[in-house]
């Protein structure tokens, strides 16, 4: 994937998670870790300042991984128009006591 990015081919990056992924706590949503990561990846590995990097942030506050399973196809794959080449997954806060006992998170991995 790094060679793909360096050569100018399109790289699809997606983040799925709760409020931390959405950007909660940052001064702006685009200041959150997911956007910072995608921007830095594009600058380091992409071409023309990362113009070949497609990024979608599917973070949504208050959601556990069991809801992430339901949202993955619509909010990640359909938004990108493809499966992500790099997938960031974070449900650390909202999965405490999650009803599937970690199986929803594992299925996303």
QUIHU-V978648 format. One record per residue. SS is DSSP state (A for helix, B for strand, O for the rest). PHI is phi in whole degrees, 0 to 359 (* if undefined). NEAR is the number of other C-alpha atoms within 12 Angstrom. Layout:
# QUIHU-V978648
ss: (SS;SS)
phi: (PHI;PHI)
near: (NEAR;NEAR)
This chain:
# QUIHU-V978648
ss: (O;A;A;A;A;A;O;O;O;O;B;B;B;B;B;B;B;O;A;A;A;A;O;O;O;O;O;O;A;A;A;O;A;A;A;A;A;A;A;A;A;A;A;A;A;O;O;O;O;O;O;O;B;B;B;B;B;B;B;O;O;O;O;O;A;A;A;A;A;A;A;A;A;A;A;A;A;A;A;A;O;O;O;O;O;B;B;B;B;B;O;O;O;O;O;O;O;O;O;O;O;O;A;A;A;A;A;A;O)
phi: (*;295;295;301;294;297;276;95;290;290;239;260;241;224;237;227;176;266;296;298;289;299;123;301;92;277;297;225;302;289;270;290;300;296;293;299;297;299;297;295;300;298;293;279;249;277;247;49;71;93;295;266;256;262;227;230;254;255;286;214;306;79;254;268;297;298;281;299;300;290;277;307;299;287;272;248;297;292;293;282;82;191;291;289;280;227;237;259;233;215;224;304;283;276;265;297;73;301;296;273;63;94;293;296;299;300;292;287;295)
near: (20;21;14;19;28;23;18;21;22;28;34;35;37;37;43;46;41;32;28;33;37;33;28;22;15;17;10;13;22;23;20;24;30;35;32;22;28;33;26;19;29;30;19;20;27;29;24;16;18;27;24;27;37;33;38;37;40;40;37;27;26;23;29;36;37;29;31;35;28;20;26;35;21;19;27;34;28;17;22;27;20;23;23;29;25;30;30;31;33;34;36;22;18;26;25;17;15;20;15;17;15;21;19;23;29;17;17;26;18)
